[in-house]
Amino acid sequence: MSKFFKKVGSFITAASVTLLAIPAAHAAGTYDGITGAVDWSEVTAAVVAIGALIAAVYVVVKGVRMVLRAIKSA
């Protein structure tokens, strides 16, 4: 009987934790408070600026390679 009561006790504990967690999960499901504080235009500008920086580095590296090839072939 002891094993039976342990299984029933663990089941009841798991069920009660699940039932208590469901309303908390629904209450925490919205992120309006967090995302409302972010200015998305600034985030977009930062992402575009990082992309532009990566493109500029690529152009500089490509240009240096072209100049080095021109120097080597001359």
N, C-alpha and C positions, 0 to 999 in steps of 0.2 A: 504494500500500500504506500510505502514511502516514496517509491519512484513515481507512482501515479500522482501523488500530491505535488511532487516537484515539477512534473510536466504541466499539470494544471496551473500551478502557481506561475510558472514561467510564461505560459500562454496568456494568462490574465494580465501579467505585467506587460508583455509585449503588446497586447490588444489595447490596454489603457494608455500606454505611451503613444501608440499610433493614433488613437482617438483624440488625445490631447494635442498631438502635433498637427493634425489636419487644419484646425482653425488658425493656428499660428502660421502655417505655410500659406494659407490664403490671404492672411493679413499682410504678410511680407512679400506677396507676389507682385506688387506694383513698385515701380522704381521712379515714380513721378517726383518724389522729393529729392532724389539724387540727381536725376537727369534734368530737372527743372533749374538747378543751380548752375548748369554748365552752359556757357555761351558757345553754341555749335559753330558759329561763323569763325570764331577763333580757332577751334579745333580743325576745321576745314582748311583754314589758312595755314596752320602749322603743318598739316599733312602735305599740302601743295608745296610749301616751302621746302620740306624735306625732299620731296620728289624733284624739285628744281635743283637742289643741291647735289643730289645723286646724278642728275643729268649733266650738270656742270662739271663734276669730277670726271664723268665718262668722256666728255668733250675734251677736257684738258689732257687726259691720258691718251686719247686717240691722236690729238695734235702733237704731243710729245713723240709718240711713236712715228708719226709721219715725218717729223723733223729729223729724228735720229736715222730713219731709213734714207732720207735725202742726204744726210751728212755721210753715211756709210757708202752710199753709191757714188758719191762725187769723188 
